[in-house]
Amino acid sequence: MLKIVHPVCCGVDIHKKFIVATIASTNFSNITTYQTKKFNTFTRDLLSFNNWLVENQCPVVCMEFTGKYWIPVFNILEHYCSITLANPRFAKNIPGKKTDKRDSVWLADLNKHGLVPGSFIPCKAIRELRDLFRYRDKLTNFSSSEKNRVQNSLTVSNIMLSSVVSDTFGKSSLDIIKHLISYPGDTSFDYTSMLRKKLKDKAVEVGKAIEGRISQEQALKLAVCFNHPTNIQECIGVIDNAIHNLIQPYKELIEVLATIPGITEKSAAIIIAEISTDMSVFHSSKHLCSQAGVTPQSNESAGKKKSVHISHAGVYIKPLFVQCANAAIRDKNCPVFKYRYEDIKKRRGLKRAIIAIARMMLTCIYNMLLKKESFNASLYEVSSPASKESKIDSIQQAILFLQRNGYNVDTLQLAVKAN
């Protein structure tokens, strides 16, 4: 028989308009009785649900996270109950036996035995900060999408500026495009006066690139596409002001995280918004890395590993750590990440090496937040090639090895002898 972890617990099946809750009460004889009740999702009804739990002395609740429908329930119960927010993948009911009531009973039974792993839910202040950062990211993506639409409209209109200039949204090309939008039929204007710096040498090619014709409809679309990013930037400014006020309590920790190579204060603020500052909620650094989706999946059968691909978790934080990892391996002042990257890249390839550096950085962050310490590069010197008795495959590696060990190497003289 499975151990009873929670003698009194509740399973909640959540929908948009109503919830179905079942309280499972187990006595000393291990006999479980069930009470099921249905509530609407209006605030007063959720408060009635909370009172019902209090009356039945049920401090433990388990529910699936389905879209955003779990958030109103969580907001009401957060201050009274211990809530286990279950991934539907780990709490799926038996096929063919699925109703709202049975789903709530199933969740109650799983939670009764402690079989449901809970998802990470930070405190309310961190949740608000995370929501603003994610919305800011969406706004930035909207702005980039509008630039792509501008490029598409120019291509449809046979305006091939992108084949000549390095940046379609540079000052010179923007002046030309704005003139074409204002005067769609004008193809003989003096565009050379709008060219700047090195683009003046490509005046003939620019003239060939703008020989197309923008229709009235495309001109209208382009005008809207140009105005929309301006409005988006104003919205981003408002969000930035709200974020600036919310991150003030975490300013010291942000400065601590910014001591890691490749991580700026802005990146550190986003990291805190995603993983919070309390590392005690994670069992270990491996647990945190798994939440961020930078660890291989465990998929083994008959003694064979089926896959070593990373999971799909961390859709917001994983791309950020990949960017930070790419910056860290280029940091000349602290090359410990670069050494580790080059070592893994030879064996596993570029992409796996970058993910490994992202995991290494996240492990650093876990220990820094846990101990409230700044980044100490000396702790990672063992990762450098100079500290390993590894095979030296080239003259360049031999020179680097000697230089890191305090020797002065005359590279010019070596080159002459080699020739």
N, C-alpha and C positions, 0 to 999 in steps of 0.2 A: 504494500500500500504506500502511495506517495505521502510524503510529510505534509501536514496542514501548516502552511506558513501564516496565513491570515484567516483566523476563525470566522471573522465577519468582514465581508468585502462586497463590493458592488461592481457589476459589469454594465457598461452603458453602450448601447447601439445608437449612434448619432446620425440624424438626418437633418435636412434643411429646416423642416417645419416642426419636427417633433423628435423626441428621444425616447427610447425604451430602456428602462433601468431595472436590473434584477439584483436584489440583495441576497447573498448566500450566507446563511448563518449555520455554523457547525458546532454541535454540542460536544460534551466530553466523551460521548460514545461514537464520535466521528460520523454522526448522522447529520446530513445537511438539509436544511429547509430553505425554500426559495420564496421571495416576495417580488412580484413584478408589477411595475407601474409605468404609465405613459404620461409624459409631460410635453407641453408645447415649448418652443424655444424663445418665447418672449421672456423678458427679464423677470417679471413677477412670477412666471411659471418656473423658471430656473431657481429662483429664491425659494419657491415651495419645494422644489426637488432637494435643495440644500437642507431645508428644515426637516424633510422626510428622512434624510440620512442622519441628521442629528438625533431625531426621535428614536431611530433604530440603532444608535450608537455604532455607526459604520464610518470609520475614519479612512478607509482605503477604497479607492475607486480606480477602475481600469477602463480605458476607452481607446478606440482606434482614432488615429488622426486622418480624417477624410476632408480634403480640401481645406477650407477655412472654417468649417462648421463646428469644429471642436473648440475654437478659441472662445466664443461666448460662454460655453459650459466651463471651460478652464478658468476664465476670469472670475466666475461666481464661486467656484469650489476651491480656488487656489489657497485661500487663507484658512480653510478648515480641514481639507482632506489631503492625504498623501496620494497624489495622482500618478498613475502609471499610464503614460501615453504610448500605445502599442503600434508598431508598424503592422499594417494589414497583412504583410507577407508572413509575419510570424504568428498571427492570430486568426488565420483563415479557418472557417468552420468546415465541417465535412460536407462535400457536395451532395445535393439531393435532400439535405436535412436543414435547409436554410430558410428561416423566417426571422423577423425582427426580434421576437421573444427568444427564440433559440440562440440567436447571435449574442444577446445580452447574457443568457445563462452560460453559454460557452466561454465568454470573456470572464465571467465571474468564477467559473471553475478553474480556468487557467491561472487566474490571479490568486485564487485560493491556495494553490500549490506553488506559487511563485515561479511559474513557467514562462511568464511574459517579460522579456527584457524591455525596460523603459527607454524612451527616447530622451535626448538631452534637451531640457527646456531651461533657459537662463532666467534670471530675475526680470521683473517688469521693465526696469530702467534699461537694461541691456537689450531687451526685446524691442523697445521703442527706438533705440539707437540703431539696431540692426535693420529695422524696417525702413528707416530713413536712408541708410546707406544703400540698401537694395533698390529703393525707389530712385535714388540718385543715379545708380548704375543703369537703370532702365531708361532714364531721361537721356543719359549720355549715348546709349544705343539708338534712341530715337533720332538724335542729332546726326549720328553717323549714317543712319538709314536715309535721311533726307539728302545727304551729300551723294549717296549712291543713286538716288532718284534724279538728282541734277545731272550726274554723269550719264545715266540712261537716256535722259531727254536730249542731251547734246549728241549722243551717238545716233539716236533716231533721226535727228535733224541734220546728220552728216557734218557736224562740227567736231573735228577730230583733234582738238587741242591736247587731249591726253596723250597723243602720240608724239607731241613735240615738247611740251613742258613737263617738268618733273612733278609739279604740283598744280593740279587744275584749279585749286582754290588759293593760289598765290596772288599777289597784288596785281601783276600784269594781266594774267588770265581773267581775274575777276572783273577788272575794268572792261575788258573786251566782251565778256559774257553779259555784263550789265547793259552795255550799249546795244548788244544784239537783242536783249529782251525788250529794251525801251523802243528800239526801231527794228522790228523783225525783218522788214523788207530792205533795209539799207545794207548793201554788200560792198560799197565802195568808199567807206569812211576811212579816215587816216588812223590806222591802228598802230602805226610805228611810234607815234608819240606816247602811246600807252606802255610800250615795252621798257623794261628796266634791266640794268646790269648786263649779264651775259646773254639774256634773251634777245638783245638787240642784234646779235650776230645771227640769230635764227629768224630774222624778219621775213625772209622769202618763204621759209617753211611754215611760219605762222599764217602767212597770207593764204597758202594752199589749204591749211587746216580749217580755215573759217569760210571757205567758199560755199558751204552748205547754206540752207535756208531754214530758219525757224518759223514754223507756222504760228498763227495767233493762239491756237490752243496750247501748243507747247510753250509759248512765251508766258501764257497765263499760269501754266503749271510750274514753270521755273520760278516765276515771281513768288508763288506761294511757298515753294521749296526753299527759297532764299530767306523769306521772312520767318518761317517756322523755327529754324535753329536759333534765331535771335530771341524769340519768345521762350524757347526751351532754356537758353542760357540764363534768362531772368528767373525762371523757375528753379534752376540749379542754384542760383545765388540765394534764393529764399531758403532752400533746403540746407545749404552750407551754413547759413546763420543759425538755423535750429540745431544742426549737428555740433557747431562750435560751442553752444551753450550746454549741450548734453555731455560732451566729452571732458568738461572741466574737472569733474571728480577723478578722472582717470589719467590726468595729465602726467603725473609722475611715472605711472606704469608705461605710458606711451613712450616717454623718453627712455625708459629702461629697454624696451623692445627695439627702439630705434638704434641702439648700439650694435645690433646684429648687422653685418654687412648685407647690403641688398634690400634692407627694410627702411623705409622713410617713416616719418611721423604719421603721414596720411595712411600708409599701409598698416602701421601698427594700430591705428585707431579702428580700421576695418577689421583687423584680426581680433581685437578685443570685443568688438561688436558681434563677431561670429562665434567665438569660443568662450567669452566671458573672462573673468579674472580669477574665478574660484576653480582651481585645478583639483580640489578634493572630490569633485563629482565624477572624475574619471578614475578608473582603477589604476591606470598607469599611462605612460606616454604612448604606448602601443594602442590603448583604447582611444586616446585623442586622435592619433593618426588615422585610425580606422574610421572615426566619425568624419574626418576631413577627406576621406577617400584617397589617401596616398599610400595605402598598403595593399598587397596582393590579396585576392580572395582565397579562402580556404576551400579548395575543391579537389579532394583526393579520394580515390577509390581503388581497391585491390593493390595498394602500395604504389599507385601511380598518380602523379599530379596532373589533373586534367587541364588546368588553366592557371596562369600566374598574372592574369590581367588585374589591374586595379578596379575597385568597385565604382559604381556610379554615384556614390555619396559625395557630399561637399561641392555641389554645383556652383556655389558662390565663392567659397574660400579656396577651392583647388586651383582655379585659374590665377587667382592672386598669388598663391605660393609658387606657381610655375614662373610667373613674372619676376617675383623676388629672387627665385633660384637663378634665373638667367642673369640678373643683376649681380648676385653674390659671386658667381664664378668669374666675373669680370673685375672684381674689386682687387686692386693691386696692393692695398695696404694690409689686407688680411686674406692671404691666398689659401686658407685651409679648405674652403669649399671647392676651390678650383682644383686642388690636388685630389680631393675625393672624387670630384666629377671626372677628371681625366682617367683616374684609376678604373672607375666603373664603365666609362664610355668604351674603353678598349674591349671589355668582356661582354657588355650587355647592350651597347648601342647608345645613341644620343638621347632618345626619349626616356628610356628607363633610367638613364643617369640623372636627368633633370628631375624626375619624380623622386629618385633617391635623395637628391639634395633638398628637395622640398620637404621630404620626411625628416631629414636631418635637422633642418631649420625649425620645423614644428616641434621636434623633440627638445631642441634648445629652448624654445619658447615655453614649453611645459615646465622645464626645470627652473627657468628664470622666474616665471610667475609663482611657482611653488615655493621657491626660496627667496624671492624678492631680491635677486641679484642681477647685476649687469652682465653682458656677454664677456666671457673670458676666453680669448683665442688660444691661450697657452694650454688649455685643457684638451685641445683638439690637435696638438702638434703631432700626435701619434699617427694622424691620418695623412701626413705629408710623405712624399716619396723618400725624403731624406732620412726618415726614421725607420724605413723598412729595408731589409736586405733583399731588395728586388733586383731583377735582371735589368741592366742598362742596355737599351737597344740602339741608341744613337749617340752621336757626338754631342748633340744639343742637350740630351738628358744627362750626359756625363758632366758637361759644363755647369748645368743647373745644380747637380748634386754637389760638386766641389764648391760652388759659390754659396750654397746654403750652409755648408760646413765651415765657412770662414776663409776659404782660399781665394786668392786673386788670380783670375784666369785671363791671359792675354789672348782674346779671341782672334785678333788680327794676325798674330804670329802663328796661331794654330791653322788659320785659313791658308797662310802662305805655305806652311809645311805640307798641308793636305794636297795643295796643287803641285 
